[in-house]
Amino acid sequence: MADTELTIRSGERNPLENARLAFIGCGVMAEAIIAGLLRRQLVTPDQIVGSHPRVNRREELYTKYGTRMFENNREAVCMKCKVLRTAAESVYPSIDAARPS
């Protein structure tokens, strides 16, 4: 397992358990992050919202992951979500420290 992967051990509190995450512009990178968070069961689909201008892409992501999708970025952000960097900082003391050398 890579050093930058988050592993929640039995008995540890998941730092993302009460987070709401918004992904603005759900392209390939956002989809990879969403898929990883869901696969590792760090969040549920109800904790994630996203936006994308194309209806086909919104429908694809909703069907695949069950996450709420919006056409308008403002609608996604208004869901009182944490900014991704804020959520990541709760996992890693420093984002820069988590980057590979």
C-alpha positions as CSV (number, residue, x, y, z in Angstrom):
1,M,0.0,0.0,0.0
2,A,1.3,3.5,-0.9
3,D,2.2,5.8,2.0
4,T,-0.4,8.3,0.9
5,E,-3.4,5.9,1.1
6,L,-5.7,6.4,4.0
7,T,-6.5,3.3,6.0
8,I,-9.0,3.4,8.8
9,R,-8.2,0.7,11.3
10,S,-10.7,-1.0,13.5
11,G,-11.6,1.3,16.4
12,E,-10.3,4.5,14.7
13,R,-12.6,7.4,13.9
14,N,-13.0,8.1,10.1
15,P,-12.2,11.8,9.7
16,L,-14.6,12.0,6.8
17,E,-17.6,10.3,8.4
18,N,-19.5,13.6,8.8
19,A,-18.0,15.4,5.8
20,R,-20.0,16.6,2.8
21,L,-17.8,16.9,-0.3
22,A,-18.5,18.9,-3.5
23,F,-16.7,18.3,-6.7
24,I,-16.9,21.2,-9.1
25,G,-16.4,20.0,-12.7
26,C,-16.6,16.2,-12.4
27,G,-14.1,15.1,-14.9
28,V,-11.8,12.1,-14.9
29,M,-9.8,13.2,-11.8
30,A,-12.9,14.0,-9.7
31,E,-14.4,10.6,-10.8
32,A,-11.2,8.8,-9.7
33,I,-11.3,10.5,-6.3
34,I,-15.1,9.8,-5.8
35,A,-14.6,6.1,-6.8
36,G,-11.7,5.7,-4.4
37,L,-13.5,7.3,-1.5
38,L,-16.6,5.1,-2.1
39,R,-14.6,1.9,-2.7
40,R,-12.6,2.4,0.5
41,Q,-16.0,3.2,2.3
42,L,-14.6,6.5,3.6
43,V,-17.8,8.3,2.6
44,T,-21.3,7.3,1.3
45,P,-22.9,8.5,-1.9
46,D,-25.1,10.8,0.2
47,Q,-22.0,12.7,1.4
48,I,-20.9,13.7,-2.2
49,V,-22.3,16.2,-4.6
50,G,-20.9,17.3,-7.9
51,S,-21.4,19.5,-10.9
52,H,-20.9,19.1,-14.6
53,P,-22.3,21.1,-17.5
54,R,-23.2,18.1,-19.7
55,V,-26.4,16.2,-18.7
56,N,-25.0,12.9,-20.1
57,R,-22.0,13.1,-17.7
58,R,-24.2,14.0,-14.7
59,E,-26.4,11.0,-15.5
60,E,-23.4,8.7,-15.9
61,L,-21.9,9.7,-12.5
62,Y,-25.3,9.5,-10.8
63,T,-26.0,6.0,-12.2
64,K,-22.4,4.7,-11.5
65,Y,-22.0,6.2,-7.9
66,G,-25.4,7.4,-6.7
67,T,-24.1,10.9,-6.0
68,R,-26.2,14.0,-6.5
69,M,-25.2,15.9,-9.5
70,F,-26.0,19.5,-10.5
71,E,-25.6,21.5,-13.7
72,N,-24.7,24.7,-11.8
73,N,-21.5,24.9,-9.7
74,R,-23.3,27.2,-7.2
75,E,-26.0,24.6,-6.6
76,A,-23.4,22.0,-5.7
77,V,-21.4,24.4,-3.4
78,C,-24.6,25.6,-1.7
79,M,-25.1,22.1,-0.3
80,K,-22.9,23.2,2.6
81,C,-20.1,21.0,1.6
82,K,-16.5,21.2,2.8
83,V,-13.9,22.2,0.3
84,L,-11.9,19.2,-0.7
85,R,-8.7,20.7,0.6
86,T,-10.3,21.2,4.0
87,A,-11.4,17.5,4.1
88,A,-8.0,16.3,3.0
89,E,-6.2,18.4,5.6
90,S,-8.2,16.6,8.3
91,V,-6.7,13.4,7.0
92,Y,-3.2,14.6,6.5
93,P,-1.5,17.2,8.8
94,S,-0.1,18.8,5.7
95,I,-1.1,18.3,2.1
96,D,2.5,19.0,1.0
97,A,3.8,16.3,3.4
98,A,1.6,13.7,1.6
99,R,3.0,14.4,-1.8
100,P,5.6,11.8,-3.0
101,S,9.2,13.2,-3.1
